[in-house]
């Protein structure tokens, strides 16, 4: 469990002012679904008085409140910034909420690139009230260059990779870990982004790492996780075919050195995220399988088996049941690989992905 307040479980309120919706509250949704600690409230004055599940389909029983003081009254001792904006800056509308949390002595967990205490007004609020800040994207200062460590023999590494950004790689990773554990396997989740770190309590946000050290950071996390688990499931980031994020994706791929990959795809998306105006298309699944397998091969020493994509994890949110079934079946037909939506299909879908992994990567 994530224990960040003197060893006790945090009581978390999620800040999502004006943005508590599926398209904008990715961090909030991930934490509501997977956090091992209590979420006592969501702060969004535009939706106050309602239930979280009404807006994002998860978090039944978690109230949406208008102010930080309302969240404190419910027991909150942490305020987590639950949305992300392009460029990673703190929204101006969030600053009064963060200042109030710091004045009330709360811990603020920030997954954005902008550092909270770089704002003089927020730094002064922290000084007045004794609030603290946990920067989820702050990388360690002693990262190595990658390519020099091998994980423990017997451990198997699986990386989730994407057809685009924000297609469900963290979700697929966590569902696969749960499925492997249900099957009696020792599995570990390696968090590589701010939401995964907020859930797991540890990890390195690789998109905040200097480019030369992305592979080394990933390699360190994978090797450490392999000491305690036989299956290491690494949360992917971005996509090799996304012009903005491909550099992080490649560093992560080579640092993880996976034995297998699960390709994650948003079935409803036709153009790359952020490139809708240009009409940049999402690549065909068969092309993506080849692209990722070829890129992974650059990292494999001679004599090692080729790292292959072994399953397709689909995100079919918003689709009718019939359309979703068609997309899942179409992905299997096109790639000749098992496919599942681990959220829509629940345990059965996640178990199907885990079984594909176990069958494809021998001990």
C-alpha positions, 0 to 999 in steps of 0.5 A: 500500500502507498503509505506517505503520511507517517506510515499510515494510509493516506486519505485522498481527495482528488482535485479535478476542478471543471474537468471531472470527465472521462476525456480529461480526468485520466489520473482521477479515474485510474486512482478511483479504480485501483488505489489501495488507499481510501479516496474520500472525495473529488473536488470539482465545484461544477459537479458538487453534490453528486457521486463520482461514478455518475461522471466517470463510471467508477468511484461509486460512493465517492462524493464530489465536493466544492472545496478543499475544506469540504474534503478535509471535513470528510477526512482528507489529508492528501490532495491529488491533482487528478487531471493532466494538461498538454505541456504539464502546467498547473491550471490557473483555476487549480492554484487557489485549491492547491494553496488552500490545501497547503494552508490547511497542512495537507500533502499535495501530490502533483503529477504535472511537469510544473513543480508546485513550489516553483509558484511563489504564492503556493510556496508561501501557502505551504510555509504558512500552513505547513503543507507538503508536496510530493512531486510524482514526476520528480526522477532520481538524481543518480540514474544510469545509462541503460543497457548494462544490467540483466534482470534475474534469470527466471523472471519474465518481463512483459511491456504494454505498448500502444497504438497511440497515447492514452489508450489504456496501457496502465489499465491493461498492465494492472489488470494483467498483474491481477490476473496473473496473481489469480493464477497463482503467479508472483507478479509485479507492476512497474509504474512509469507514469504519474498515475501509476506511481500514485497508485503503486507508491513507487516508480519513475515517471520516464517522461520527466527523465533526461533522454539519455537516462530513460532506458537506464531508469527503466532497466533499474526498475525492471531489475529491482522488480525481478528480484521479488517477482517472476512476472514483471509487467511494465506500464508502457508510455506513448507510442512509437508512432506518435510524433510527440512521444515516440522518444520516451516510448523507445527508451522505455522499450529498450530499457525494459528489454521485454520478453513479450509485449501486449499491444494496447489500442483504443478501438474508437480512435481513428487519428493520433491523439493531438493530431486530429486536425492534421488527420494523422491516422492510427496505424493498422494493428498488423503494422504495429505488431511488426513495428514493435517487434522490430524495435524490440529486436535492436535491444536483444543480444544475439541468441535471445528469442525474439520479443513478440507481441502476444496479445491485444488489449482493446479499449472499447469504452463508449461502444455498444456491446455488439460493436465492441464484440466486433472490434475484439473479434476483428483484432484477433482475426487481423493479428491472429492473436488473443484480444480482450477488453479487460474492463468491459469483459472484466475478469474473463478478459484480463484472464485471457490476456494473462493466459496468452502471456503465460503460454507465449513466454516459457519459464 
